[in-house]
Amino acid sequence: MRTANLTAQAEAQALDSRRSPHWSALEDLAKKSWSLPKLFEQDDRRGERFQASNLSIYLDFSKQCLDEAVLKNLLALAYDSRLKRKINDLLTGVKINTSEQRAALHTALRLPKSASLLVDNRDVVEDIHQSLAKVEHLSERIRSGTWRGFSGKAITDVVNIGVGGSDLGPLMASAALDEWSDSKIDVHFVSNMDGSQLDNLLNWLNPETTLFIISSKSFGTVDTLSNAKTALNWLLTTAVTLSGSKQSVLRRHFIGISANHEKMSAWGIHPEHQLALWDWIGGRFSLWSAIGLAIAIAIGMPRFYELLAGAHEMDEHFATTDFAENLPVLLGLIAVWNSSFLQIHAHTVLPYDGRLAYLPSYLTQLEMESNGKSVTHSGMTVDYNTCPILWGEIGSDAQHAFYQLLHQGTQQVSCDFIACVRHYSDEERFATLRHQHELALSNCLAQSRVLAFGNLAVENTAMACVTDKFKNYRGNQPSTTILIDELTPKSLGALIALYEHKVYVMACIWDINPFDQWGVEMGKQMAESVYQALSQDKSPFDGSTNQLLAHIRKLS
């Protein structure tokens, strides 16, 4: 049984990583002239030395600009930062979200039913599995055709209305696991507040057979509720002509997922169709909870449990494995090395698998919203770089979009290449696509090689030179390659949890809180003020904003 140890909080945050002698040592090491070609020339076993594997994931970081001395100091810095204690705090319910005095218990969402975790003398695992049981009940009603719309017809389409983590997580996972989709239900996702996504959908959906999931932790997010209101009005327009009531529309066509049951009830969500969240779940960490209802509808609850199991196995690996073999720890420490010491300010995620098309967008939110911080736990302004700018794209598309900058631009960019060794469990189906899969794998390995070695990747000589400068490949762009045995619900769960814990490792070294997002709040407040000014024909702002308002009014 795990139990929250609230007294550990102060101790876990007591040490400033910069007071560690290993921080200073890393600053000195960063001043070296790092050359990936020379590192490989000096050590022909480098590919064997700088790798780790576990849970069907193989991590090759030999193409990072580091050596044994750097790795040794990074691992020592992790111990000096009391990372071991902080991992335990994460997993046992300590209130590590210090600005909001909350735990960050997304790992509890994937604990098995037999586990127990006491937080404030309450077993949260019991609550979690009660919620998951309700997810299973509702998803199976929809998948089996038992759930009927107001006119008595079975549901054919489900629209998840959310934003941020309530959209990106289930969207990414549903797309990645589409080949496991075994129902006739089509699942759609809507997030944009301008209504364009929803409007395009409503043009061809049938209101009698469409169900909406309103996903909002606070049930007060304007983006989500504005889309929900439009959906309700669309349904009511049809329901009136078919003698359907507002009450029947709300009961038969809406499910709510939120930590605010009062607001869900006030909006009109029937109590039986309300799913619980808790304040200790951050939106970008919530796909494991009831927020994953759309995933469960698409692939079925047994496979959703496999997704949870894969994440839980990564949690156990993170908690018990020596740092030198620990995948999230290594990935996080490398990211700290690149950003804080080598001053690499950009990072890109490049999956060479079309099923992972939404993974870069998901990780952009996960990392930048979590670690885009400039203040420590104690309120001190940091004087070192934290989270780099992150973006990405499917590798084959990225090659024809921004690889030009990676290979010949002036910016140094660290890269994560992600690929699956095997593709499709159906051997007959895979046989017809084998050549394309092998082509994708070849491009993945080729690009990481050229980024590391530049011209030497092809010419294979230390004296290589290019007469035409515009054909020169400078190389020395650091990258990590992550190979997954095969993409399954379980391995996807492990991959996502790997990146979640990477983010936490980085935050622990930087002494920042990765579980709040105050940076988005002021913009929301300002938007409301501008909205009021726009509707009331007022211009109380700066010269630029006032002029823009005047231009909008002139054309409205």
PEZI-V280616 format. One record per pair of residues at least 6 apart in sequence whose C-alpha atoms are under 8 Angstrom apart, sorted by the first residue. I is the first residue (numbers start at 1). J is the second residue. D is the distance in Angstrom with one decimal. If there is no record, write none. Layout:
i=<I/I>
j=<J/J>
d=<D/D>
This chain:
i=<1/1/1/1/2/2/2/2/3/3/3/3/3/4/4/4/4/4/4/4/4/5/5/5/5/6/6/8/8/8/9/9/9/9/12/12/12/12/13/13/15/15/15/16/16/17/17/17/17/17/17/17/18/20/20/22/22/22/22/23/23/25/26/26/26/26/26/27/29/30/30/34/34/35/35/36/36/36/36/36/36/36/37/37/37/37/39/39/40/46/47/47/49/50/50/50/51/51/51/51/51/52/52/52/52/52/52/53/53/53/54/55/55/55/55/56/56/56/56/57/57/57/57/57/57/58/58/58/59/59/59/59/59/60/60/60/61/61/61/62/63/63/63/63/63/64/64/64/64/65/65/74/74/75/75/75/77/78/78/81/81/83/83/83/84/86/87/87/88/89/89/90/90/90/90/91/91/91/92/92/93/93/93/93/93/93/94/94/94/95/95/95/95/96/96/96/96/97/97/97/97/97/97/98/98/99/99/99/100/102/102/103/104/104/104/104/105/105/106/106/106/106/106/106/107/107/108/108/108/108/109/109/109/109/109/110/110/110/110/110/111/111/111/111/112/113/113/113/115/116/116/116/116/117/117/117/118/128/131/131/131/131/132/132/134/135/135/135/135/136/136/138/139/139/139/139/139/140/140/140/141/142/142/142/143/143/143/143/145/145/146/147/147/147/148/148/148/148/149/149/149/149/149/149/149/149/150/150/150/150/150/150/150/151/151/151/153/153/154/155/155/155/155/155/156/156/156/156/156/157/157/157/157/157/157/157/157/158/158/158/158/158/158/158/158/158/159/159/159/159/159/159/159/159/160/160/160/160/160/160/160/160/160/160/161/161/161/161/161/161/161/161/161/161/161/162/162/162/162/162/162/162/162/163/163/163/163/163/163/163/164/164/164/164/165/165/165/165/165/165/166/166/166/166/166/166/166/167/167/167/168/168/168/168/169/169/169/169/169/169/170/170/170/170/170/171/171/171/172/172/172/172/172/173/173/174/174/174/174/175/175/175/175/176/176/176/176/177/177/177/177/178/178/178/180/180/181/181/181/182/182/182/183/183/183/185/185/186/187/187/187/190/190/191/191/191/191/192/193/193/193/193/193/195/198/198/202/207/207/207/208/208/210/211/211/211/211/212/212/212/212/213/213/213/213/214/214/214/214/214/214/214/215/215/215/215/215/216/216/216/216/217/217/217/217/217/217/217/217/218/218/218/219/219/219/219/219/219/220/232/232/235/236/236/236/236/239/239/239/247/250/250/250/251/251/251/251/254/254/255/255/255/255/255/256/256/256/256/256/257/257/257/257/257/257/258/258/258/258/258/258/259/259/259/259/261/261/264/265/275/276/277/277/282/282/284/284/285/285/286/288/295/296/296/303/304/306/306/306/307/307/307/307/307/307/308/308/309/309/310/310/310/310/310/310/311/311/311/311/311/311/311/311/312/313/314/314/314/315/317/318/318/318/318/318/323/323/324/327/328/328/328/328/328/329/329/329/330/331/332/332/332/332/332/332/333/333/335/336/336/336/338/338/339/339/339/339/339/340/340/340/343/344/344/344/344/345/345/345/345/345/346/346/346/346/346/346/347/347/347/347/347/347/347/347/348/348/348/348/348/348/348/348/349/349/349/349/349/349/349/349/349/350/350/350/350/350/350/350/350/350/350/351/351/351/351/351/351/351/351/351/351/352/352/352/352/352/352/352/352/352/352/353/353/353/353/353/353/354/356/357/357/360/360/360/361/361/363/364/364/366/366/367/367/367/368/368/368/368/369/369/370/370/370/370/370/370/371/371/371/371/371/371/371/371/372/372/372/373/373/373/373/373/374/374/374/374/375/375/375/376/376/376/376/376/377/377/377/386/392/395/396/396/405/406/406/406/406/407/407/407/407/407/407/407/408/408/408/412/413/413/414/414/414/415/415/415/415/416/416/416/416/417/417/417/417/417/417/418/418/418/418/418/419/419/419/419/419/419/420/420/420/420/420/420/421/421/421/421/421/422/422/422/423/423/423/423/424/424/424/448/448/449/450/450/450/450/450/451/451/451/451/451/451/451/452/452/452/452/452/453/453/453/454/454/454/454/454/455/455/455/455/455/455/456/456/465/466/484/503/504/507/507/533/533/534/534/539/539/540>
j=<115/116/117/118/92/116/117/118/92/93/117/118/119/89/92/93/94/117/118/119/120/89/92/93/94/94/95/85/89/94/89/94/95/96/81/82/85/86/377/511/80/81/82/81/511/23/77/80/81/509/510/511/24/77/80/73/74/76/77/73/77/73/70/73/74/337/341/341/70/341/342/65/66/65/476/63/64/65/452/453/476/478/452/453/456/476/46/67/46/62/60/62/62/60/61/62/58/59/60/61/62/58/59/60/325/326/327/59/325/327/327/313/314/491/494/484/485/486/491/482/483/484/485/491/495/482/483/484/327/480/481/482/483/480/481/482/479/480/481/480/448/452/478/479/480/334/478/479/480/476/478/333/337/323/324/333/509/333/509/508/509/505/508/509/319/508/318/319/319/95/96/96/103/104/105/105/107/108/117/119/103/104/105/117/118/119/102/103/104/101/102/103/104/102/103/104/513/103/104/513/514/515/516/377/513/377/513/516/516/279/280/280/280/281/282/515/280/281/280/281/282/285/286/288/312/315/117/124/125/128/125/128/288/289/308/288/308/309/311/312/125/308/309/312/309/125/126/129/125/123/124/125/126/123/124/125/124/289/275/276/289/290/289/290/275/275/290/293/296/296/301/273/293/296/297/300/301/297/300/301/147/154/155/297/183/184/185/297/154/155/154/154/155/252/154/155/209/252/155/208/209/210/211/249/252/253/208/239/244/248/249/252/253/208/242/244/208/209/209/185/208/209/210/211/184/185/186/209/210/185/186/187/188/205/209/210/211/185/186/187/188/210/211/212/213/294/187/188/189/190/210/211/212/213/167/187/188/189/190/212/213/214/215/294/167/189/190/191/212/213/214/215/224/227/228/189/190/191/214/215/216/223/224/190/191/192/215/216/223/224/191/283/284/365/283/284/285/286/287/365/215/216/283/284/286/287/291/189/190/191/284/358/361/362/284/285/286/287/292/362/287/291/292/294/295/189/295/358/356/357/358/359/362/295/492/294/295/298/299/355/356/357/358/355/356/357/358/299/355/488/489/298/299/355/298/299/298/299/300/298/299/300/297/298/299/297/298/298/294/297/298/197/198/197/223/224/227/223/222/223/224/226/227/227/227/231/234/234/235/238/235/238/253/252/253/254/255/231/253/254/255/254/255/256/257/224/225/228/254/255/256/257/224/256/257/258/291/224/256/257/258/257/258/259/260/277/278/279/283/258/259/260/225/258/259/260/263/264/263/249/250/249/244/245/246/249/245/246/249/268/268/269/270/268/269/270/273/269/273/269/270/273/274/275/264/269/273/274/275/274/275/276/277/290/291/264/274/275/276/277/278/276/277/278/279/274/276/274/271/290/290/289/290/515/516/365/366/366/500/292/308/304/303/304/489/489/489/490/493/489/490/491/492/493/494/490/493/490/493/489/490/491/492/493/494/490/492/493/494/495/496/497/498/494/494/494/497/498/497/326/326/327/328/329/501/329/330/330/498/498/499/501/502/505/501/502/505/502/502/501/502/503/504/505/506/505/506/506/386/506/509/344/414/345/385/386/387/388/384/385/386/385/388/412/413/414/387/388/389/412/413/388/389/390/412/413/414/388/389/390/391/413/414/415/416/360/390/391/392/413/414/415/416/360/390/391/392/393/415/416/417/418/360/392/393/394/395/398/415/416/417/418/357/359/360/393/394/395/416/417/418/419/394/395/396/417/418/419/420/440/441/444/394/395/418/419/420/440/394/394/393/394/391/392/393/391/392/499/390/391/500/503/387/390/503/387/388/389/390/514/517/503/513/514/515/516/517/386/387/503/506/507/512/513/514/386/387/388/386/387/512/513/514/381/382/386/512/381/382/512/382/510/511/512/513/511/512/513/510/398/444/440/443/411/412/413/451/477/450/451/454/473/474/475/477/472/473/474/477/477/478/477/478/479/477/478/479/480/479/480/481/482/444/448/479/480/481/482/444/481/482/483/484/441/444/481/482/483/484/441/483/484/485/486/487/441/483/484/485/486/485/486/487/430/437/486/487/430/486/487/479/481/457/456/457/458/473/475/473/474/475/476/477/478/479/475/476/477/478/479/474/475/476/472/473/474/475/476/464/465/472/473/474/475/462/464/472/472/491/514/514/513/514/539/540/549/553/546/549/546>
d=<6.9/5.2/6.0/7.8/5.7/6.5/4.8/6.5/5.5/7.1/5.7/4.9/6.4/7.4/4.8/4.7/5.2/7.9/6.5/5.5/7.6/7.3/7.2/7.4/5.8/5.2/6.9/8.0/7.3/7.5/7.5/6.7/7.1/6.7/8.0/6.3/6.4/5.9/7.2/7.0/7.7/6.2/7.8/7.2/6.9/6.9/7.1/7.0/5.5/6.1/6.9/7.3/7.4/6.8/6.5/5.4/7.3/6.7/5.6/7.7/6.6/7.1/6.5/6.6/7.6/8.0/7.0/5.9/6.9/5.8/5.7/6.1/7.8/7.1/6.1/6.7/7.5/6.2/6.1/6.7/5.6/7.9/7.2/5.6/7.8/7.6/7.9/7.8/6.3/6.1/7.2/5.4/7.5/6.3/5.6/4.8/7.4/5.4/4.4/5.8/6.8/6.1/5.2/6.8/5.8/7.6/6.7/5.8/7.6/7.2/7.6/7.6/7.4/7.5/7.3/5.8/5.2/7.7/6.9/6.8/5.8/4.7/6.5/7.9/7.8/5.7/5.0/6.4/7.2/7.2/6.1/4.8/6.6/5.7/5.2/6.4/6.8/4.6/6.6/7.3/8.0/6.4/5.6/5.4/6.4/7.9/4.5/5.5/6.7/7.9/6.0/6.3/7.7/6.8/7.1/7.7/7.7/7.9/6.7/7.0/6.1/7.3/6.6/7.7/7.8/7.4/7.8/6.5/7.0/7.9/7.2/6.9/7.5/6.6/7.0/7.0/6.5/7.3/7.0/7.9/5.3/6.9/6.2/8.0/7.9/6.0/7.9/5.5/7.9/5.7/4.6/3.9/7.0/6.6/5.5/6.7/7.6/5.8/6.5/6.2/7.6/5.6/6.8/7.0/7.1/7.9/7.8/7.2/7.4/7.4/5.8/5.3/5.1/6.1/7.2/6.9/5.8/6.2/7.6/5.8/7.6/5.9/6.7/7.4/7.1/7.0/7.7/7.7/6.7/8.0/7.5/6.3/5.9/6.1/7.8/6.7/4.9/6.5/6.8/5.5/7.0/7.9/7.9/6.3/7.8/6.8/7.3/6.5/6.8/6.1/7.4/5.7/7.6/5.3/6.0/6.1/6.4/7.7/6.6/6.3/7.9/6.8/7.3/6.6/7.4/7.5/6.2/6.1/7.7/7.5/5.9/7.9/6.9/6.3/5.1/7.5/7.6/7.3/7.6/7.9/5.3/8.0/6.5/7.2/6.1/7.5/6.6/6.3/5.2/6.5/6.8/6.0/6.4/7.7/4.5/5.9/7.5/6.7/6.4/5.6/5.7/7.4/7.8/7.5/5.3/6.3/6.5/7.5/6.3/5.8/5.8/6.0/7.6/6.1/7.5/7.2/6.6/6.1/6.0/7.4/7.8/4.3/5.7/6.6/6.9/4.9/6.4/5.4/6.2/5.4/4.8/5.9/7.5/7.6/6.5/4.8/6.3/7.0/6.2/4.8/6.1/5.8/4.8/5.7/7.3/7.7/5.9/4.7/5.6/7.0/7.4/6.3/4.8/6.1/7.4/7.4/6.1/4.8/6.2/6.0/4.7/6.4/7.1/6.7/7.2/6.2/5.0/6.0/6.9/5.8/5.0/6.0/6.0/7.1/7.0/7.8/6.5/5.3/6.3/5.0/6.3/7.7/5.3/7.8/4.8/7.4/8.0/7.8/7.0/6.5/7.8/7.0/6.9/7.5/4.5/4.0/6.9/6.7/7.4/7.9/5.8/6.7/6.1/7.3/7.2/7.3/6.2/6.8/7.4/6.5/8.0/7.7/7.4/5.6/7.0/8.0/7.4/5.3/7.9/6.4/5.8/7.2/5.6/6.5/5.9/6.7/8.0/7.4/7.2/7.5/4.9/5.9/6.8/6.9/7.9/7.6/5.3/6.9/7.8/6.1/7.3/7.7/7.5/4.4/5.3/7.6/8.0/7.4/7.3/7.1/6.7/7.7/7.5/7.8/8.0/5.5/5.1/4.3/7.5/7.0/6.0/7.4/7.9/6.6/7.4/7.6/7.0/7.5/6.8/7.8/6.7/6.0/6.0/7.5/7.1/6.8/7.9/6.7/7.7/4.5/7.0/6.8/6.6/6.4/7.1/8.0/7.9/7.5/5.6/6.9/7.8/8.0/6.7/7.5/4.5/5.9/7.8/7.9/5.9/4.9/6.4/5.8/4.8/5.9/7.4/7.2/7.9/6.8/7.2/6.2/4.9/6.2/7.6/6.1/4.8/6.4/6.6/7.1/7.9/6.2/5.3/7.0/4.3/5.2/7.0/6.6/7.9/8.0/7.2/6.1/6.1/5.8/7.5/6.1/7.7/6.3/6.3/6.7/7.9/7.9/7.8/7.0/7.8/7.7/6.5/7.1/6.6/7.8/7.4/7.9/6.2/6.2/7.2/7.9/6.6/5.5/7.7/6.5/7.4/6.5/7.8/5.0/6.0/7.7/6.5/6.3/6.4/4.8/6.1/5.9/4.7/6.0/6.8/6.7/6.6/7.4/7.6/6.5/5.6/5.2/7.9/5.7/4.4/5.2/6.7/7.4/7.8/7.4/6.9/6.3/6.9/7.3/7.1/6.6/7.8/7.1/5.9/7.9/7.8/7.6/6.5/7.1/7.7/5.6/6.3/7.1/5.7/5.0/7.8/4.6/4.6/7.4/6.6/4.6/7.8/7.2/6.1/6.3/7.2/7.5/4.2/5.8/7.1/4.6/4.6/7.3/8.0/4.4/4.4/7.5/7.1/5.2/8.0/7.5/6.9/5.3/6.2/6.5/7.1/7.0/6.3/7.4/6.6/7.5/7.6/6.1/7.1/7.1/7.1/5.3/6.8/5.5/4.6/7.4/7.6/6.2/6.1/8.0/5.8/7.8/4.4/6.5/7.8/5.3/5.2/7.1/6.6/7.2/7.6/6.1/7.7/5.4/7.5/5.9/6.0/6.5/7.0/6.3/5.9/4.9/6.4/7.4/7.4/5.9/6.2/7.0/7.9/4.7/6.2/7.5/7.0/5.0/4.7/5.9/7.2/5.0/6.5/6.2/6.1/4.8/6.7/5.4/4.8/5.6/7.9/7.9/5.5/5.0/4.8/7.2/6.5/4.9/6.4/5.7/7.6/6.4/4.5/6.7/5.9/4.8/6.4/7.7/7.4/5.7/5.6/5.6/4.9/7.5/7.2/5.9/4.9/6.1/7.4/7.8/7.9/7.0/5.1/5.5/8.0/5.8/4.4/5.9/5.8/4.8/6.7/7.3/6.0/5.1/7.8/6.0/7.0/6.3/6.7/7.6/7.8/6.2/7.2/7.5/6.4/7.4/6.8/5.7/6.2/4.9/6.1/7.0/7.2/7.7/5.6/5.9/7.3/7.7/7.2/7.7/6.1/6.3/7.6/7.2/7.1/7.7/6.3/7.3/7.5/4.2/5.9/7.0/7.0/6.7/5.3/7.2/7.8/6.4/7.3/7.4/5.3/6.8/5.3/8.0/7.0/7.5/6.8/7.7/7.9/5.8/5.4/7.3/7.7/4.5/5.6/6.4/6.5/7.5/5.3/4.6/7.2/6.1/5.5/6.3/6.9/7.6/7.2/7.5/7.8/7.4/7.5/6.7/7.3/7.5/7.9/6.2/7.7/5.9/6.9/6.7/8.0/7.4/6.0/6.7/6.4/6.3/7.2/6.3/5.1/5.5/7.9/6.5/4.5/6.3/5.7/4.9/5.8/7.2/6.8/7.5/7.2/6.2/4.6/6.0/7.9/5.9/4.8/5.9/7.7/6.8/7.4/8.0/6.5/5.1/6.3/8.0/5.6/4.7/5.8/5.4/6.4/7.7/6.4/6.1/5.1/6.1/6.0/5.0/7.8/6.7/7.1/6.1/7.2/5.7/7.7/7.9/6.6/7.9/6.4/8.0/5.5/8.0/7.8/6.4/8.0/8.0/4.7/6.3/5.2/7.3/8.0/4.8/4.6/5.2/6.2/7.6/7.6/4.8/6.1/7.8/4.5/5.0/3.7/7.1/6.9/7.6/6.8/5.3/6.9/7.3/7.0/6.5/8.0/5.9/7.4/7.5/6.8/6.4/6.0/6.3/7.6/6.8/7.8/5.2/7.3/7.1>
